[in-house]
Amino acid sequence: MFSLRALLLSAGALLSISTWAAEAPKTFDNEYRAKLYGFNITVTNRLTKADDGNYHLLFKADSMIGSITEQSHMQWNKAQQTISPLKYTYARRGLGKDRNAELTFDWNGKTVTNNVQKTSWEMDIAQKVQDKLSYQLQMQQDLLNGHKDFEYQIADGGHLKKYKFTTVGEEMLDTPLGKVKTVKIKRSREDNDRVTYAWLAKTGTSCWFAWNKKKKATPTPSISTKRW
């Protein structure tokens, strides 16, 4: 079984630096197309704002062999410029065994309740812990605030995992939409030789290209945009 998320790992945060205002994230609604091992994949990425001021981020990758749907409900702290996840859900259909997961964050009690495949347990968390979608929006804001290196604790699978990113520099990409000026970001892992490169669009509307490569290989972005 191959990993659909491996290709689209960073595609879930499909917005550009320019979509952020100083006060709060701007909502968006995008649909993209990608191809993995000959299979067409449709990626839906949507950020909406509820009446109570909280945000809902949806990422869905759908193909003829299966689908992955991730959702994050989160709150925005204007004074601290931070995102705090409230609830995260994951659903995989096809692509091997079906899988469901739900994480509920209690920031007063500093715990997160994990419910994975009908098994539930609690885990202690610290302030600024993110889920697997919300950290991508937090990194957008951190980029705006001038950060070059990023480190986030991610609640994932009953564990706190450390994600480290480094800004490599700026790069001009040739895309179906023409040339796009981007910020190139690298995520490396201590436990293997795989790295993830993400190209974050600096101007225009929303676009994030991503691709996993071995450390010695030349990274090439491979997500084409259906519409912005």
Secondary structure, DSSP 8 states (H G I E B T S, - for coil): ---HHHHHTTGGG---GGGB-SSSB--EEEEEEEEETTEEEEEEEEEEE-TTS-EEEEEEEEETTEEEEEEEEEEEETTTTEEEEEEEEEEEEESSS-EEEEEEEETTTTEEEEEETTEEEEEE--TT-B-TTHHHHHHHHHHHTT-SEEEEEEEETTEEEEEEEEEEEEEEEEETTEEEEEEEEEEE-TTSSEEEEEEEE-SSS--EEEEEEETTS------EES--
